[in-house]
Amino acid sequence: MEHLPVDVRASLRFFAFYLANGTVDLDLLDGIDYRPALFRFGSALEQVFAIYGNVLRVDENGQVLNDGDAQYRAAQWIRAYCDPGYQVEPPFEEWETELHGP
């Protein structure tokens, strides 16, 4: 595969748009302006995209199967990052938070 499928690129674009707008999973993050916390240093934002990308599933035709689930898991991490009293359920598995690359 030379490029990511169009559906995957669209999901990533919308996720980045919602993230930058402060509108990722409004039910879970209502009243939490996470943007200053995430955008101050790169590592928190990097973790959010890692979770989103690790959870995102794509079928053999390049169609995204679970964009909502991937956004929700990323939103759970954001909530826990901004609200230490929030308990992520179910807890993250190692593969969900793994950072890939050099």
C-alpha positions in Angstrom: 0.0 0.0 0.0 1.6 3.3 -1.1 -0.8 5.6 0.8 -3.3 5.3 3.6 -6.8 4.7 2.2 -9.0 7.8 1.7 -11.3 6.7 4.5 -8.5 6.5 7.0 -7.1 9.9 5.9 -10.6 11.4 6.4 -10.9 9.9 9.8 -7.6 11.3 10.9 -8.4 14.7 9.5 -11.8 14.9 11.3 -10.2 13.7 14.5 -7.5 16.4 14.3 -10.3 19.0 13.5 -12.4 17.9 16.6 -9.3 17.8 18.8 -8.2 21.3 17.8 -11.8 22.7 18.1 -12.2 21.2 21.6 -15.1 19.0 20.4 -13.7 15.4 20.8 -16.5 13.4 22.5 -18.5 16.2 24.0 -20.4 13.8 26.3 -17.2 12.7 28.0 -15.3 15.9 27.9 -18.1 18.4 28.5 -16.7 21.4 30.4 -13.1 20.3 30.1 -10.9 22.6 27.9 -8.1 20.1 27.3 -6.4 22.1 24.6 -4.0 24.2 26.8 -2.9 21.0 28.6 -2.4 19.0 25.4 -0.9 21.6 23.2 1.6 23.0 25.7 4.0 20.1 25.2 4.1 17.7 22.4 4.1 14.4 24.3 0.5 14.5 25.5 -0.7 15.3 22.0 1.5 12.5 20.7 -0.1 10.0 23.1 -3.6 11.1 22.0 -2.8 10.4 18.4 -1.1 7.1 19.2 -4.2 5.9 21.0 -6.4 7.0 18.2 -4.2 5.3 15.6 -3.7 2.1 17.6 -7.4 1.6 18.3 -8.6 2.5 14.7 -9.6 -0.6 12.7 -9.7 -0.7 8.9 -11.1 -3.5 6.7 -9.5 -5.0 3.7 -11.0 -2.3 1.5 -9.5 0.5 3.5 -12.8 1.4 5.2 -12.7 2.6 8.8 -14.7 0.3 11.0 -14.6 2.0 14.4 -13.9 5.7 14.3 -16.2 6.4 17.2 -14.4 3.8 19.4 -11.0 5.2 18.5 -12.1 8.8 19.3 -13.7 7.6 22.6 -10.6 5.8 23.8 -8.5 8.9 23.0 -11.1 11.1 24.8 -10.8 8.8 27.8 -7.1 9.4 27.9 -7.6 13.1 27.6 -10.1 13.1 30.4 -7.8 11.1 32.7 -4.9 13.5 31.8 -7.0 16.6 32.7 -9.0 15.1 35.6 -7.0 12.8 37.9 -10.2 11.6 39.6 -11.5 10.1 36.3 -11.1 6.3 36.1 -10.7 4.9 32.5 -13.0 1.9 32.0 -11.9 -0.5 30.8 -8.3 0.3 31.6 -6.0 0.8 28.7 -4.2 -2.2 27.4 -0.5 -1.8 26.5 -1.1 -2.0 22.8 -3.6 0.9 22.9 -1.0 3.3 24.4 2.1 2.1 22.5 4.1 4.7 20.7 5.5 3.5 17.3 8.3 4.8 15.3 11.9 5.7 15.6 
